[in-house]
Amino acid sequence: MKVKAILFDLDKTLIEVGDYVDWLKGRQDMVKVYLKHGISAKILIRYTDPGRLFAEMYNELARMFPDDRVIAIQREASNVLSMHELKALDKVRLMPGCLDVLRYFKRKGIKIGVVSLNGEKVVYEALRRTGIYHYIDIYFSRDSPGRPKPYPDHILNCLKELKCNVKEAVFIGDSLVDIEAAKRARVIPIGIATGFFTEEELLAAGAKLVVSSLSELPNRIFIV
């Protein structure tokens, strides 16, 4: 296999910021938005993770509203969550080995993309503040057009922008949502056990390979 593009998750994969976000309060604020617009509490309690909650609300809202209204409500929900994410940016840092790995793949001529469940401003600021923005060819946040992870939309749109076939790309992330999204996009899923999930869990979810750190990637991804 010739790898032409490597797509990364952001938090817990390339950078660390999520540990400093008040996700509980962020989710509570999002729920208030969805309740205001008529989403049932019985539906909302299915999703404890704010990112998953946001992603799944696309389908729920689409049953009730036209597309432009769905987008407006999702923007409102994303903005209240972003308020909590932005407060944590002063503590953002690179994951070990990140800079060296990005430099390595760029020297090899590999296209690099980021597909994140963080908000648009958060992704941009995190990349800028950590000094890796210019290594990234393209990024997608939860605010980008289409449904975010675990749906394949953002991965497929990212590859389209990079003019890369799904068979020539891999997706690297630390969560089960990352693995699910990669599988749905038919991109090779690679797990990195730097987040909440173990190697065994990532493999069980369908990862073809799991590494324990970014530094392992150059020796584990075959590039022609």
KAJOKA-V629713 format. One line per field, one symbol per residue. psi: psi as a letter, one per 30 degrees, with the letter a starting at -180 (. if undefined). Layout:
BEGIN
psi->???
END
This chain:
BEGIN
psi->kjkfkkkkldkfdeljfffgkieeeeeeeeeeeeeeggkkffeeffjfkeeeeeeffeeeeffflleeeeeeeeeeeeeeeeeeeeffffgklklkfeeeeeeeeeffgkkklkjlglleeeeeeeeeffggeffkekkklfflklklkglfeeeeeeeeefhkkffgllkklfleeeeeeeeefhkkkkljhgbfkleeeeeefgkfkklfleffeeffkkk.
END
